[in-house]
Amino acid sequence: LVPVFTVLLVVTLLIAAPHFGPMFPSFTEDKSGVSQATPGFVWLYLTVFGCAVVTGLCMVAYETVATARYGRTFGKAWLHIRPVRVDGSVLGWGRAFGRVAIYWVIGILGWIGLVDSLWCLWDDNHQCLHDKVVDSIVVNDGTPQSADAGA
């Protein structure tokens, strides 16, 4: 989703930049005592934050639909892995949404997001924190052997 974020950010900045005003305006008050302009860097930060939120929502929507409907995303299919419930059944819509939403929210929190991704290295069931919350686990989903492969 980095390309999506980059394109969204560039387009938004091209559209909104002329309306930002000066980056560091001098705050002078007019006769009524009202300040003039909001600094341009405030709008810049709001634009970047807005693009990050939109990109994150796209990620949550894509991963939820792909996991609930098809069992995995394109990347997970390429790596031959699949998230399932601990008992082996498929994730439903609620668990698929909860898994990716928690992953996204924890990822925003900086170091906690790193701990979430690394948690599976020392966990007995090899579960990340977002997997523990929704009672899921990621399993290898190897390609099936063809009938004449053993001959």
Buried (B, 14 or more C-beta within 10 A) or exposed (E): EEEBBEEBBEEBBEEBEEEBBEEEEEEEEEEEEEEEEEBBEEBBEBBBEBBBEBBBEBBBEBBBBBBBEEBBBEEBBEEEBBBBBEEEEBBEEEBBBBBBBBBBBBBEEEEEBEEBBEBBEEBEEEBBBBBBBBBBBBEEBEEEEEEEEEE
